[in-house]
Amino acid sequence: MNDRLADIKRVGLVAGWGNYPVTLARAIKASGREVVCLGVRDHADPALAEICDVFAWGGMGKFGWATKFFQKHNVHFATLAGKIHKIRLFDPAFIWRQAPDFYTIRFFADHFLRRRRDCKDDTLLTTVVRAFENRGVIMLPGTDFAPELLVRRQLYTKRAPTSAQWQDVFFGWKLAREMGRLDVGQSVSVKNRATLAVEAIEGTDEAIRRAGALCKSKGFVVVKVSKPEQDMRFDVPTIGLGTLQVMSEAGAVVLAVEAKKTLFIDREKTLEFADRHGIAIVALIEEDVDNPATEKVFATRRELAPAFGSVAQSE
């Protein structure tokens, strides 16, 4: 992969909602590559037009046009970044308002017309990837171009979870992992090892708000992990300042995520906000869950070794 990346001078970017597409576009530009960006209408940040070498708006029903756009600009490798508000799929007459072209209908008819295939996130996004690759545009993980955006295994904040909160983290981790296996959602909110909210189609922020409305005493834990077989080309768990602001408003006090499988956007601003509001952020690996040494190992703000055993032996 590294050899192939070295030869890529121009990268296509399909940009959805959020700060991740902007951050990724800047990282690709900083690497000396050109960025040809297709912004999803009503989702992407207009600032991308100033950052990218080529920019155009496109609708969600125009995959035929989108693939030809990349072909026109000699793009052979591209990446997906940003959220698509999936809830819009269930608006009345959504499909026809998008005025899908024939290429889009060809690939998505089994999802929305014939109902032969489901509309789970991975299923739809895999179809998106096939639609581009069918016309010679290979989708790569955004983290290939910006690996520094992935979280490391460590306590990120001044405050660490309490012993009781660690138990909620472990409980929530196993639940979130199972929800990911079922392709339901990526995050859960927990207090006293009771499930407050499980993310579904509404997204992480709305799930956290729902947990806050249900838990009047506040002080709950949010756990966000990848799917067991996470495809790093799409739907990678992402946290940033917006996540922490929602948590603060809802009353959440701990955010636990998966190391090396989670994107951290606006890191400096996010950590400043977390420390100011007393929110703990910790990035774990699977071996940390239910391990008696975890609380001690994560007691200080520092990066830990990739494997748990080597850390435990050094303590």
N, C-alpha and C positions, 0 to 999 in steps of 0.2 A: 504493500500500500504506500509506504514512504517513497519508493521509487516512482510510482505513478503520480503521487502528489507533486513531486519535484518537476514533473513535466507539464503540470496544469498551470496555464498562464491566465485563463479566464474561467470564472466560476459563475454559474447561474444560481440565483437565489429566489425561491418562492417564499414570499414574506406574508405571514399572517399577523395577528394582533400581538401587541406587547413590545417590550424593550429588547427581547432577544434578537430579532432580526436586525435591529439597528446596531447592537453590540457585535453581532457576527459579521455584518457588512464591514464595519470598521476594522475588525480583526483581519478579515480577508484582504482588505486594502493595505493594511499595515504589512502584510506578508509580501507585498509587491505584485499581487494579482489584480486583474480587472474584475469588476462585479457587474453582471447583467441581471437586473432585478425585475421580477414580476410581482407587483404588490397586489394582494387580494383586496378587491374593492370592499370598502366599509370595514376593513380590518387593519391594513398596514398603516404604519406611521408615514405621513407625507415627507418627513425629514429624509427618508431613504432616497428621494429624488435628488437631493443635494450631495449625498454620500457616494452613490453608485455611479459608475461610468455610463450605464444605460438603464433607464427606468421606464416602466409602463404599468398602467393599471389593467387588471383583468378580473373577470367575474368567475364565480365558482363553477359555472356551467360551460366554460370555454376552454376545455383541455385541448381541443383541436387547434385553436388559435394559439394557446400557450406553448404547445410543442413546436409549432411553426415559428413562433417568436424566438425561441432559443435556437432553432436551426438557422434562422436568418442571421443571427448574431454569432454564429459559429461556436455555440456552447455545447460541449460534449459531456460535461460533468456539472452537476447542480446539487443543491441541498435545500431541504425544507426547514423553515424556522418560523416559530410563532404559532399562536393558538388560532384555531378556527372555531367559532362559536357554534358548536354542533346543535345546540338547541334550536337554531334557526331551521334545521332540517324538518322540524315538525310544525312550522308555520303553515297555515293553509295555502295551498297552491305554490309552495316554495319552489318546486321543481320547474314549473312553467314560468314563474317570474324570473328565473335564472336564464331562460331561453337557451337551453343546452344545445350545443352544436351536435352534429351526427356522431363525431368522434367520442364525445362525452356519453351520449346515449349508448353507443356500442359497448363502452366499458362499464357503465353503471346501471344499465337496464335491469340486470339480475338483482340489484340491490333495491331499486326504487319502483320498478314497474312490474317485473315478473315475480318479485319477492322470493327468488330462489336462494339468495344469499343474505346474510344478516347485515346489520348496520353498526356493528361494533367498531370501535376506533381502529384497531389493528386491521380489521377486514377492509374498511374503507381506505385507509392509508396505504395498505398494500396494493390496492387497485390503482390508487393515484400513482404510485411508483411504477407500476406496470404500464400505465398510460404514457408516461414519459419515456421509459426505457424501450417501449415498442417503437419509438421513433429516434432511438439512438442517444437519448439524454440519460446518462447513468446518475442515479441519486446516491450521494455519499453522505455519511454523518457530518453534521456541522462541526462536531468536536474533532474531526480530522484536521480542520483548519484552525480551530481555537481550543486545543485541549486544556488550556489554562482556565477555562470556564467551569470545568468539572470540580466538584468539591473534593477535598482530601479528608482522610480519616482523622478527625480531631474535634476538640471543643473549640468553637469559634468565638465564643463570647466570654465576658468576665465572669458571668454567673453560670454555674453548672446545675443540672437537674438535681433535685433532692432524691433521697432514697425511694420515697413513694412515687415520685415522678419517673424514676428509672423503671419501676415496675410497670407503670402505664406505657412507657416507651416500648418495653418488651412485648407487652400485651398487644399494643397497637401495631407493632411491626408485623407480628404473625398474621393479624387480621388484614392489614393492608396488603401483605404479600399474597394472601389468598384472593382478595378482591382483584388484585392485578392479574393473577392467574386466570380468573374468570373474565378479564377485560371489562371490569365494571368501572373502576376508577383507581386513582393512585394514592389517595389520602384518607385517613380516618382521624376523628377527634375522640379523645378518651379522657375519662376522669375516674379515679378509684377503680380502675380495671372494668369500667362499664363503658359501652360504646355510645357516644353521643350522636355522631353523624358519620355517615359513610359517603364519600364523594361518588356521584354518578354523573349524569349528563350536565348538571349545572356547573361543574368545575370546582376547583379547590376553594376559591374565595367564598363562593356562596355556601359551600358545605361548612366552612368555618363559621360564617355568620349564623347559619342554622344551629350549630353547636352552641354558640354564644347565647342565642335566644332561648335555648332549652336549659342551659346550665347557668342559672342566676347567680350561683356562688362563684363563678369564674374559676380561674386557676387550672384550666384544662391543658391537655397535651395534644399536639398535632404531629402525626407521623406520616411521612410521604416517602414512598419507595417506588422502585422500578418494577416492571413486570418480571417474573422469573426468567423469561426468555426475551428480554428487552431488545427490540430492534433499535439501535442507536441512530438510525436514519430518521426516525420520527417519534413524536409523542414522548420525548425524554422529559422526566420530571424536572421542573424548573422552579426556583425560588428567587426572590428579590425583594426590593423595598415594598412593593405593593402587597406582597404576602404578609410581611411583618406589620404593615399598617392595619390590614384587616384583622390580624391576630390580636393586636393591641386593642382595637375597638371592641372585639368580641370577648376579650378576657382570657385568651390563651397565653400561656407563660413558657412553653417549651415547644421547639420545633426540632424534630429528629428526622434526618434524611439519610439516604444511602450514599456512602462514599463512592466516588468514581462513576456513579450512575446518575448524578443530579447536577444540573446546571445552576450556577450561582451568578445572577446578574446584579449589576450595581453593588458590588460587594462592599466597598468602603462605606457608602451611605447606609447600606442595610445594617452593617455591624454597628455603626454609630447609633442608629435608631434602636437597635436591639439592646445595646448596653444602657442607653438612656432610659428605656422603658422596662428594664429588668427581665428581658426575654432571653432564654438560653437557646442557643443553636448548636446542635451536635450532629456530626456525620459519622455513621457507623458502618460496619460490615456485618455480614450474617453471623460470623463467629462471635460477635460481641453480645448477641441476644441471649439472655438468660445465663450469662457467664458471671459468676460471683465477683470476679476481679474487675468487671467493666467500670463500676462506679469509681473505684480507686484510680484506674488507668486514665479515665477521662476527667480527673479532678482539676487539672490545670489546662490553661489555654496554650496548646502546642500541637504540632503535627505528630501523629503516631505512625509507627511502621505499618506496612500493608498487612502483614499477618499478625493475628492476635498473639499466637504462641511466643513469638520472639519478643514482643513487648512485655508479656507477663513474666518471662524469664528474666528480663532486665530490671524489673521493679525491685 
